[in-house]
Amino acid sequence: MALISSPVIKPKPFPFSPLPPSIKLSKVLNFGHRTTQTHQLKTTFRRQSSSLFDVSNKNNGNGKMQAVADANGTSLEPEEAEQQRNWRRILLSDVVVKRKRQVLWGRKWNALDIGTAGVILAMHTLCLFAPFYVNWGAFWVAFGLYVVTGLLGITLSFHRNLSHRSFKLPKWLEYSFAYCGVLALQCGGPSNVGDLEKQPFYQFVKSTYILHPLALAVLLYAAGGFPFLVWGMGVRTVWVFHITWLVNSACHVWGKQTWNTGDLSRNNWWVALLAFGEGWHNNHHAFEYSARHGLEWWQLDMTWYVVRFLQAIGLATDVKLPTEVHRQRMAINN
């Protein structure tokens, strides 16, 4: 199983300066989204001006560029112009991206890669049957499992409790929520679980991992036939997949930055609604230890509300929140 985690970084202001005549690679910020433990999909982001794409090009007849200028008429060397043409602005964003296409080819596939790709393909294939097996019972089963696996399993357990230790739970409750995360089918490399592997419960889950989602699939089929299987396993699993991926992609592209985190993390309200509060990603990068991601009263954070309830009844302890001093130090206008 994979724990969604963010590397601890030293907070520093991120300068969003206008684009110089040519791209200075030394000023480019690299951001990688981990798809497996052994491979990173390298993505390079940078805020740039719209003149980036206004590049003219002349050919000398031999297939080589002879003279190139940017939108301001500044002459560019062929190599510099080629670099600029490789950048693309993301729709409705001020982020420009240059992505290395190494998702399916140009990489060494291991057993984990193949297994992960197989699960993703199988779940998406199962979703193709959804339009032909629609009923309210299947829909509500999918919605209920979305809350159980997405909120209790991924965001509350895997992310805030196990990855960042934002609060403590009794072992029986910690294990219960972690088991909900297992049913989300978000597997990853063994180093993602770290010290948890020493505990018998997590050793058992790791050694029998695939059996638990399969058991759920059998139960769903027994309870409601193929519609429950399609919606409860296929649609729900794929939905939670993409919501999780949105946190690590959309929340680095669209939204606002409130804190000096030295990266492109954003607070994105619509991802926050879908991901139970995980969309307040700039808040999270600023205060990774915080059990609360929606730091303002209007920032909806369903996961925090559950943690707060558990704290109120004495089940969640050592709940960590950012101090006022830390907030002032991280503020952009500081």
C-alpha positions as CSV (number, residue, x, y, z in Angstrom):
1,M,0.0,0.0,0.0
2,A,1.1,3.5,-0.7
3,L,1.4,6.3,1.8
4,I,0.8,9.7,0.3
5,S,3.7,11.8,1.6
6,S,5.5,15.0,0.8
7,P,9.2,15.5,1.3
8,V,10.2,17.8,4.1
9,I,11.6,21.0,2.6
10,K,13.1,24.1,4.0
11,P,10.6,26.9,3.5
12,K,11.8,29.6,1.2
13,P,10.1,32.3,-0.9
14,F,9.6,31.2,-4.5
15,P,10.3,34.1,-7.0
16,F,7.8,34.4,-9.8
17,S,9.8,36.7,-12.1
18,P,9.0,37.7,-15.6
19,L,10.4,35.6,-18.4
20,P,13.9,36.7,-19.5
21,P,14.7,36.7,-23.2
22,S,15.7,33.1,-23.0
23,I,14.9,30.3,-20.5
24,K,17.5,30.1,-17.8
25,L,17.6,26.5,-16.9
26,S,19.3,27.2,-13.6
27,K,16.1,29.0,-12.5
28,V,13.7,26.2,-13.4
29,L,11.8,24.5,-10.6
30,N,11.5,20.7,-11.1
31,F,8.5,18.8,-9.7
32,G,8.2,15.1,-9.9
33,H,5.0,13.0,-9.3
34,R,5.9,9.5,-8.1
35,T,4.0,6.8,-9.9
36,T,6.0,3.9,-8.4
37,Q,8.8,3.6,-5.9
38,T,11.4,3.0,-8.7
39,H,10.4,5.6,-11.3
40,Q,9.6,9.2,-11.3
41,L,7.7,11.0,-14.0
42,K,9.8,14.1,-14.2
43,T,7.9,17.3,-14.9
44,T,9.4,20.8,-15.1
45,F,7.2,23.7,-14.1
46,R,7.7,27.4,-14.3
47,R,5.5,30.5,-14.4
48,Q,6.3,32.4,-17.5
49,S,4.9,35.4,-19.5
50,S,2.7,34.8,-22.6
51,S,5.5,35.9,-24.9
52,L,7.0,32.5,-24.4
53,F,5.0,31.1,-27.3
54,D,5.3,34.0,-29.7
55,V,8.5,32.7,-31.3
56,S,9.1,33.2,-35.1
57,N,11.2,30.8,-37.0
58,K,13.1,30.9,-40.3
59,N,14.7,28.0,-42.2
60,N,17.8,28.3,-44.3
61,G,16.8,25.5,-46.6
62,N,19.0,22.9,-45.0
63,G,16.4,22.1,-42.3
64,K,18.2,24.2,-39.7
65,M,17.0,27.4,-38.0
66,Q,18.8,30.5,-39.3
67,A,17.3,33.3,-37.3
68,V,14.8,33.3,-34.5
69,A,13.3,36.1,-32.3
70,D,11.0,36.2,-29.3
71,A,7.8,38.3,-29.1
72,N,9.8,41.4,-28.1
73,G,12.0,41.1,-31.2
74,T,15.0,39.9,-29.2
75,S,17.3,37.6,-31.3
76,L,17.7,34.1,-29.9
77,E,20.2,31.4,-30.5
78,P,18.8,28.3,-32.2
79,E,19.3,26.2,-29.1
80,E,17.5,28.8,-26.9
81,A,14.6,29.1,-29.3
82,E,14.3,25.3,-29.5
83,Q,14.1,25.2,-25.7
84,Q,11.3,27.8,-25.7
85,R,9.2,25.9,-28.3
86,N,9.3,22.8,-26.1
87,W,7.5,24.6,-23.3
88,R,3.6,24.6,-23.2
89,R,1.3,26.6,-21.0
90,I,-1.3,24.6,-19.1
91,L,-4.9,25.6,-19.9
92,L,-6.3,28.3,-17.6
93,S,-3.1,28.4,-15.6
94,D,0.1,30.5,-15.3
95,V,2.2,27.3,-15.2
96,V,4.3,26.2,-18.1
97,V,5.3,22.6,-18.4
98,K,7.9,20.5,-20.2
99,R,7.2,16.8,-19.6
100,K,9.5,13.9,-20.4
101,R,7.4,11.2,-22.0
102,Q,8.6,8.1,-20.2
103,V,5.4,6.7,-18.8
104,L,5.1,3.6,-20.9
105,W,8.4,3.4,-22.8
106,G,12.0,4.4,-22.0
107,R,11.8,2.8,-18.6
108,K,12.6,-0.5,-16.9
109,W,9.5,-2.3,-15.9
110,N,9.6,-4.3,-12.7
111,A,7.0,-6.6,-11.0
112,L,5.5,-3.7,-9.1
113,D,5.1,-1.6,-12.3
114,I,3.4,-4.5,-14.1
115,G,1.1,-5.2,-11.2
116,T,0.1,-1.6,-10.7
117,A,-0.5,-1.1,-14.4
118,G,-2.6,-4.3,-14.5
119,V,-4.8,-3.2,-11.6
120,I,-5.3,0.2,-13.1
121,L,-6.2,-1.3,-16.5
122,A,-8.6,-3.9,-14.9
123,M,-10.4,-1.2,-12.9
124,H,-10.8,1.1,-15.9
125,T,-12.0,-1.8,-18.0
126,L,-14.6,-2.7,-15.4
127,C,-15.9,0.9,-15.5
128,L,-16.8,0.5,-19.2
129,F,-19.8,-1.6,-18.1
130,A,-21.1,1.1,-15.7
131,P,-23.6,2.8,-18.2
132,F,-25.3,-0.6,-18.8
133,Y,-25.7,-1.5,-15.1
134,V,-27.0,1.7,-13.4
135,N,-29.2,1.4,-10.4
136,W,-29.5,3.4,-7.1
137,G,-28.3,0.5,-4.9
138,A,-25.1,0.2,-6.8
139,F,-24.6,3.9,-6.8
140,W,-24.9,4.2,-3.1
141,V,-22.6,1.3,-2.5
142,A,-20.0,3.1,-4.6
143,F,-20.5,6.3,-2.8
144,G,-20.3,4.7,0.6
145,L,-17.1,2.9,-0.3
146,Y,-15.7,6.2,-1.7
147,V,-16.1,7.7,1.7
148,V,-14.8,4.6,3.6
149,T,-11.7,4.1,1.3
150,G,-11.1,7.7,0.3
151,L,-11.7,9.7,3.5
152,L,-11.1,7.1,6.2
153,G,-8.5,5.0,4.4
154,I,-6.4,7.3,2.2
155,T,-6.7,10.9,3.6
156,L,-7.2,10.3,7.3
157,S,-5.2,7.1,7.8
158,F,-2.5,6.7,5.1
159,H,-1.8,10.4,4.7
160,R,-2.5,12.4,7.9
161,N,-2.1,9.6,10.5
162,L,0.5,7.2,9.1
163,S,2.6,9.4,6.8
164,H,2.7,12.7,8.8
165,R,1.8,11.5,12.3
166,S,-0.6,14.5,12.6
167,F,-2.4,12.7,15.5
168,K,-2.4,9.4,17.4
169,L,-5.1,6.8,17.5
170,P,-5.7,3.7,19.6
171,K,-4.1,0.8,17.7
172,W,-7.4,-1.0,17.0
173,L,-8.7,2.2,15.4
174,E,-5.5,2.9,13.5
175,Y,-5.6,-0.6,12.1
176,S,-9.3,-0.3,11.2
177,F,-8.8,2.9,9.2
178,A,-5.6,1.5,7.6
179,Y,-7.5,-1.5,6.4
180,C,-10.0,0.9,4.7
181,G,-7.0,2.3,2.8
182,V,-6.0,-1.2,1.7
183,L,-9.3,-1.5,-0.1
184,A,-8.5,1.6,-2.2
185,L,-6.0,-0.5,-4.2
186,Q,-3.3,2.2,-4.1
187,C,-0.2,0.1,-3.9
188,G,3.4,1.2,-3.8
189,G,6.9,0.3,-3.0
190,P,7.9,-1.3,0.4
191,S,9.9,1.7,1.5
192,N,6.7,3.7,1.6
193,V,5.6,2.0,4.8
194,G,8.9,2.3,6.6
195,D,8.8,1.5,10.3
196,L,5.2,0.2,10.0
197,E,6.5,-3.0,8.4
198,K,7.8,-4.0,11.8
199,Q,4.2,-4.3,13.2
200,P,2.5,-7.7,12.7
201,F,-0.7,-6.2,11.4
202,Y,1.1,-4.4,8.5
203,Q,3.2,-7.4,7.8
204,F,0.1,-9.5,7.5
205,V,-1.6,-6.9,5.2
206,K,1.5,-6.7,3.0
207,S,1.8,-10.5,2.6
208,T,-1.9,-10.9,1.8
209,Y,-2.5,-7.5,0.1
210,I,-4.3,-8.5,-3.1
211,L,-6.6,-10.9,-1.2
212,H,-8.4,-8.2,0.6
213,P,-9.7,-6.2,-2.4
214,L,-10.6,-9.6,-4.0
215,A,-12.6,-10.6,-1.0
216,L,-14.5,-7.3,-1.2
217,A,-15.2,-7.9,-4.9
218,V,-16.7,-11.3,-4.0
219,L,-18.8,-9.9,-1.3
220,L,-20.1,-7.1,-3.6
221,Y,-21.0,-9.7,-6.3
222,A,-22.8,-11.9,-3.7
223,A,-24.7,-8.9,-2.4
224,G,-25.8,-7.3,-5.6
225,G,-24.5,-9.1,-8.6
226,F,-22.6,-7.6,-11.4
227,P,-23.9,-4.0,-10.9
228,F,-22.5,-3.9,-7.4
229,L,-19.2,-5.2,-8.7
230,V,-19.0,-2.7,-11.5
231,W,-19.9,0.3,-9.3
232,G,-18.5,-0.8,-5.9
233,M,-15.1,-1.9,-7.3
234,G,-14.7,-0.4,-10.8
235,V,-16.2,3.0,-10.6
236,R,-15.4,3.6,-7.0
237,T,-11.8,2.5,-7.3
238,V,-11.1,4.5,-10.4
239,W,-12.8,7.6,-8.9
240,V,-10.6,7.4,-5.8
241,F,-7.6,6.9,-8.1
242,H,-8.2,10.1,-10.0
243,I,-9.1,12.1,-7.0
244,T,-5.8,11.1,-5.4
245,W,-3.9,12.0,-8.5
246,L,-5.6,15.4,-8.8
247,V,-4.1,16.3,-5.4
248,N,-0.6,15.7,-6.8
249,S,-1.2,17.3,-10.2
250,A,-4.1,19.9,-10.3
251,C,-3.0,21.3,-6.9
252,H,0.4,22.2,-8.4
253,V,-1.3,23.9,-11.4
254,W,-4.5,25.6,-10.5
255,G,-5.4,27.6,-7.4
256,K,-3.9,30.2,-5.0
257,Q,-0.8,30.3,-2.9
258,T,-1.1,31.7,0.6
259,W,2.2,30.5,2.0
260,N,5.9,30.7,1.1
261,T,6.6,27.0,0.5
262,G,9.2,27.3,-2.3
263,D,7.2,25.2,-4.7
264,L,4.1,25.3,-6.9
265,S,1.6,23.8,-4.4
266,R,-1.8,25.5,-4.6
267,N,-5.0,25.7,-2.6
268,N,-7.6,24.4,-4.9
269,W,-11.2,24.5,-3.6
270,W,-12.8,22.0,-6.0
271,V,-10.1,19.4,-5.4
272,A,-10.7,20.0,-1.7
273,L,-14.4,19.1,-2.1
274,L,-13.6,15.9,-4.0
275,A,-10.7,14.8,-1.9
276,F,-12.1,15.5,1.6
277,G,-9.9,18.5,2.3
278,E,-6.7,17.4,0.6
279,G,-7.1,20.1,-2.0
280,W,-5.8,22.8,0.4
281,H,-2.4,21.7,-0.8
282,N,-0.4,24.9,-0.3
283,N,-1.6,24.8,3.4
284,H,-0.4,21.3,3.6
285,H,3.0,22.0,2.1
286,A,3.5,24.9,4.5
287,F,2.4,22.9,7.6
288,E,2.9,19.2,6.7
289,Y,2.5,18.1,10.3
290,S,-0.9,19.7,10.6
291,A,-4.0,17.5,11.0
292,R,-6.0,20.3,9.6
293,H,-5.6,21.3,5.9
294,G,-8.4,23.7,5.6
295,L,-7.0,26.4,7.9
296,E,-9.7,29.0,7.3
297,W,-13.3,28.6,8.5
298,W,-14.5,28.6,4.9
299,Q,-12.0,26.0,3.7
300,L,-14.1,22.8,3.8
301,D,-12.0,19.9,5.2
302,M,-14.1,16.8,5.9
303,T,-11.1,14.8,7.1
304,W,-10.3,17.4,9.7
305,Y,-14.0,17.4,10.9
306,V,-13.7,13.6,11.5
307,V,-10.3,14.0,13.3
308,R,-11.9,16.8,15.4
309,F,-14.8,14.5,16.3
310,L,-12.4,11.7,17.3
311,Q,-10.5,14.2,19.4
312,A,-13.7,15.4,21.1
313,I,-14.6,11.9,22.2
314,G,-11.1,11.1,23.3
315,L,-10.0,8.7,20.5
316,A,-7.6,11.1,18.7
317,T,-4.8,12.5,20.8
318,D,-1.7,14.6,20.2
319,V,-3.4,16.5,17.4
320,K,-1.0,18.8,15.7
321,L,-1.9,22.2,14.4
322,P,0.3,25.1,13.1
323,T,1.1,27.8,15.7
324,E,0.5,31.5,15.1
325,V,4.3,32.1,15.1
326,H,4.7,29.5,12.3
327,R,1.8,30.9,10.3
328,Q,3.3,34.4,10.4
329,R,6.7,33.1,9.4
330,M,5.3,31.3,6.4
331,A,2.9,34.0,5.2
332,I,3.7,35.3,1.7
333,N,3.3,39.0,2.8
334,N,5.8,38.5,5.7
